[in-house]
Amino acid sequence: MNTFQYIMVGLAAFLAVPVLINKLYIWTGGRAKVEPPPVEGESLVDVIDCWEQLQKLCDKHGLKEAKEEVHKVFPLFAKLKDMP
């Protein structure tokens, strides 16, 4: 093999190794990287739905302070029953 071929094999290995390591990690019982769900639209209803999901996730994981801060950032999204 000549120098160019060695460089190409090295570049291919550089690109393929992280993917293979991630697959092996998942296969051995590790968790895959969690990606946020895609935003379905840009309407106000979609934004409010995302905000409500964030509130529910904060409740689920016991993040009371985070939930309060989210409420402070977007107070107009809060339902009337959520108001103190």
Secondary structure, DSSP 8 states (H G I E B T S, - for coil): --HHHHHHHHHHHHHHHHHHHHHHHHHTT-------------SHHHHHHHHHHHHHHHHHTT-HHHHHHHHHHSGGGS-GGG--
